[in-house]
């Protein structure tokens, strides 16, 4: 029985999640991460989507994007298929690489855009002090809190609304990343459940 077509809302913002099958590692070395990021850049040029936040974990991926005109399935079908080809060739892997189709969680309001950014930028080290998770190479966190250059990223519009100057925005966002209250914990738990 064929799969149903992906249901897309009118809004252009999506939290994309992809996992390795049976929690299989998707990235085993620096080259794997670089190949994936090069694919994102190639498809970004082809389809003109905006990447706001990302976190590449060893066995799963989080991306926060803006994509218009229903191209979302084409973008990620392409990226994930080409990356799967790389993985199969490099590791002589046979079988499904991914757990399922990628998840595309719609972002329906501005506050959700910032909460999702926080979730993604904290994903690689959710329960450690902030200095330890700043510096993770395969995340957008350094772009936002250390002002590191990253040609893949378009600044998140919710981040830009935090303050009038870059230094103030960085400080506010850094504080927000460290925030743990009932709202942020509830949001994180909800996203964890949706992303499974």
C-alpha positions as CSV (number, residue, x, y, z in Angstrom):
1,X,0.0,0.0,0.0
2,X,1.5,3.4,-1.0
3,X,2.3,6.0,1.6
4,X,0.0,9.0,1.9
5,X,1.4,12.2,0.6
6,X,3.0,14.5,3.2
7,X,0.5,16.8,4.8
8,X,1.9,20.4,4.8
9,X,0.4,23.4,6.4
10,X,0.4,26.8,4.8
11,X,3.1,28.2,7.0
12,X,6.6,28.2,5.7
13,X,8.5,27.2,9.0
14,X,9.3,23.6,9.8
15,X,11.4,21.6,12.4
16,X,12.9,18.7,10.4
17,X,13.9,15.6,12.3
18,X,15.6,12.5,10.8
19,X,16.9,9.5,12.8
20,X,19.0,6.5,12.0
21,X,17.1,3.2,11.9
22,X,17.2,1.5,15.2
23,X,19.2,4.5,16.5
24,X,22.0,3.6,14.1
25,X,24.7,6.3,13.8
26,X,24.4,8.5,10.8
27,X,27.7,10.2,11.2
28,X,30.9,8.3,12.2
29,X,33.6,10.9,11.4
30,X,34.1,14.5,10.4
31,X,33.9,13.6,6.7
32,X,30.3,12.4,7.2
33,X,29.2,15.6,8.8
34,X,30.9,17.7,6.1
35,X,29.3,15.6,3.3
36,X,25.8,16.2,4.9
37,X,26.4,20.0,5.4
38,X,27.7,20.3,1.8
39,X,24.4,18.6,0.7
40,X,22.4,21.1,2.7
41,X,24.3,23.9,1.0
42,X,23.8,22.4,-2.5
43,X,20.0,22.0,-2.0
44,X,19.8,25.4,-0.4
45,X,21.1,26.9,-3.6
46,X,18.8,24.8,-5.7
47,X,15.6,25.4,-3.8
48,X,16.3,28.7,-2.0
49,X,15.2,27.7,1.5
50,X,16.4,29.4,4.7
51,X,18.2,27.4,7.4
52,X,17.8,29.0,10.8
53,X,19.1,26.4,13.3
54,X,20.5,22.9,13.1
55,X,22.1,20.2,15.2
56,X,23.7,17.1,13.8
57,X,23.9,14.4,16.4
58,X,25.6,11.1,15.8
59,X,22.3,9.3,15.2
60,X,19.8,12.0,14.4
61,X,19.4,15.4,12.8
62,X,17.4,18.6,13.7
63,X,16.9,21.5,11.2
64,X,14.7,24.6,11.5
65,X,13.9,25.9,8.1
66,X,11.7,28.2,6.1
67,X,10.7,26.7,2.7
68,X,8.0,28.1,0.4
69,X,5.9,26.7,-2.4
70,X,5.6,23.1,-1.3
71,X,9.3,22.2,-2.0
72,X,9.9,20.8,1.4
73,X,9.6,17.1,0.3
74,X,11.8,17.7,-2.7
75,X,14.5,19.3,-0.6
76,X,14.8,16.6,2.0
77,X,14.1,13.7,-0.2
78,X,17.1,14.8,-2.2
79,X,19.4,15.5,0.8
80,X,18.6,12.3,2.6
81,X,18.8,10.1,-0.5
82,X,22.1,11.4,-1.6
83,X,23.5,11.2,1.9
84,X,22.2,7.6,2.1
85,X,24.1,6.9,-1.1
86,X,27.3,8.3,0.5
87,X,26.8,6.3,3.6
88,X,26.1,3.0,1.8
89,X,29.1,3.4,-0.4
90,X,31.5,4.4,2.3
91,X,30.5,1.8,4.9
92,X,29.3,-1.0,2.5
93,X,25.9,-0.7,4.2
94,X,22.8,-2.5,3.0
95,X,19.3,-1.8,4.2
96,X,17.3,1.2,5.4
97,X,19.5,4.0,6.9
98,X,16.6,6.0,8.3
99,X,14.0,5.0,10.9
100,X,11.1,6.4,8.8
101,X,10.4,9.3,6.5
102,X,11.8,12.5,7.9
103,X,9.5,14.4,10.4
104,X,8.3,17.8,9.4
105,X,6.8,19.6,12.5
106,X,5.1,22.8,11.5
107,X,6.0,26.0,13.4
108,X,2.7,27.9,13.8
109,X,3.7,31.0,15.8
110,X,6.6,33.3,16.6
111,X,7.2,32.1,20.1
112,X,7.3,28.5,18.8
113,X,10.0,29.6,16.4
114,X,12.3,30.8,19.2
115,X,11.4,27.8,21.5
116,X,12.3,25.4,18.7
117,X,15.6,27.3,18.0
118,X,16.5,26.8,21.7
119,X,15.6,23.2,21.6
120,X,17.8,22.6,18.6
121,X,20.7,24.6,19.8
122,X,20.6,22.8,23.2
123,X,20.0,19.3,21.7
124,X,23.6,18.1,21.7
125,X,24.0,18.7,25.5
126,X,20.6,19.2,27.1
127,X,21.7,18.6,30.7
128,X,25.1,20.1,31.0
129,X,26.3,23.6,31.9
130,X,26.3,26.2,29.1
131,X,30.1,26.5,28.6
132,X,30.3,22.8,27.7
133,X,27.8,22.9,24.9
134,X,29.0,26.0,23.3
135,X,31.6,25.0,20.8
136,X,29.9,21.9,19.5
137,X,31.0,22.0,15.8
138,X,27.9,20.6,14.2
139,X,25.3,23.0,15.6
140,X,24.1,26.5,14.9
141,X,24.6,27.5,18.5
142,X,28.1,29.0,17.9
143,X,26.6,31.3,15.2
144,X,24.1,32.7,17.7
145,X,26.2,32.9,20.9
146,X,29.8,33.3,19.7
147,X,29.1,35.2,16.5
148,X,30.9,32.6,14.4
149,X,30.5,32.9,10.6
150,X,28.3,30.3,9.0
151,X,27.3,30.7,5.4
152,X,24.6,28.1,5.7
153,X,22.6,30.1,8.3
154,X,20.0,32.8,7.8
155,X,19.5,34.5,11.1
156,X,16.3,33.3,12.8
157,X,13.7,36.1,12.6
158,X,12.7,35.5,16.3
159,X,16.3,35.8,17.3
160,X,16.6,39.1,15.5
161,X,13.7,40.4,17.4
162,X,15.4,39.8,20.8
163,X,17.3,43.1,20.8
164,X,18.5,46.0,18.7
165,X,22.2,45.2,18.7
166,X,24.1,41.9,18.0
167,X,25.8,41.9,21.4
168,X,22.5,42.3,23.3
169,X,20.9,39.6,21.1
170,X,23.7,37.2,21.9
171,X,23.5,37.8,25.6
172,X,19.7,37.5,25.7
173,X,19.8,34.3,23.6
174,X,22.6,32.8,25.8
175,X,20.5,33.5,28.9
176,X,17.5,31.9,27.1
177,X,19.5,28.8,26.3
178,X,20.2,28.4,30.0
179,X,16.6,29.0,31.0
180,X,14.9,26.0,32.6
181,X,11.3,26.6,33.7
182,X,8.0,24.8,33.4
183,X,7.3,26.3,30.0
184,X,10.7,25.4,28.5
185,X,10.6,21.9,30.0
186,X,7.1,21.3,28.7
187,X,8.0,22.4,25.2
188,X,11.2,20.2,25.2
189,X,9.2,17.2,26.3
190,X,6.5,17.8,23.7
191,X,9.2,18.1,20.9
192,X,10.9,15.0,22.2
193,X,7.7,13.1,21.8
194,X,6.9,14.5,18.3
195,X,10.4,13.8,17.1
196,X,10.5,10.1,17.9
